[in-house]
């Protein structure tokens, strides 16, 4: 077996064991996950991803290992935007909180399948048409500028989602959460429920986010091993991250700007390769860590400052 095949094999084994532990033994059906449990599960997935980083360094070398961890951190941070949208979807369709875990589990596993297909197609296209990388670069710069200047007060509206409109038009849907069931029979006719709709929206919404994140990973590395593993680790950790951050996701007010700067940087990094200028992977990782975690820390500080100011106004009033 080659080194790459060994790494894939270890990744597959780790993934199966981790899924059994996290999704099987640690999660009960129709049970709401507490913040404490979500913290443990998030630490479990993050630790697993960093442990794989160490293994990849040992087997594949430092360059590929740093590419992997850069791509993973990029995907992980972008998933926080997914969480905000997921919250709006659950709220809009009145899904009970004890059904969130099951819906996220199925939706995320579907999203992984879609991502693998999306990545596989992207790899084939880039191998045949290398110039697509420069289009990806320009797209990332454009997306970064757009995200940086976007109005954060504009909320995602599930009612305007084209997938929801399609489902609503062509499928018989009863707009209720019927004890977490996907279908229900009424008057001799089978109907789909809100739970079914939510799972489809969770999976397809992730594809929309993947349109930004996957080109960003291609900008960091064109190694198939890096692209697949970083994406899958980041997406699998999304469920526990949802329960950990769902009450505090709005406090990361400036994370959007941090992500935007990273996307612009990565896009420029990809574009300047036309002139045979290559940015070291260590520099890319430094920019990603500083921008993402810096924006999160700054957001939390600003949020605390605003809370203190509001509390002061209330006490003075």
Secondary structure by P-SEA (a helix, b strand, c coil): ccaaaaaaaaaaaaaaaaaaaaccccccccccccaaaaaaaaaaaaaaaaaaaaaaaacccaaaaaaaaaaaaaaaaaaaaaaaaaaaaaaaacccccaaaaaaaaaaaaaaaaaaaaaaaaaaaaaaccaaaaaaaaaaaaaaaaaaaccccccccccccaaaaaaaacccccccccccccccccccbbbbcaaaaaaaaaaaaaaaaaaccaaaaaaacccaaaaaaaaaaaaaaaaaaaaacccccccccaaaaaaaaaaaaaaaaaaaccccccccaaaaaaaaaaaaaaaaaaaaaaaaaaaaaaaaaaaac
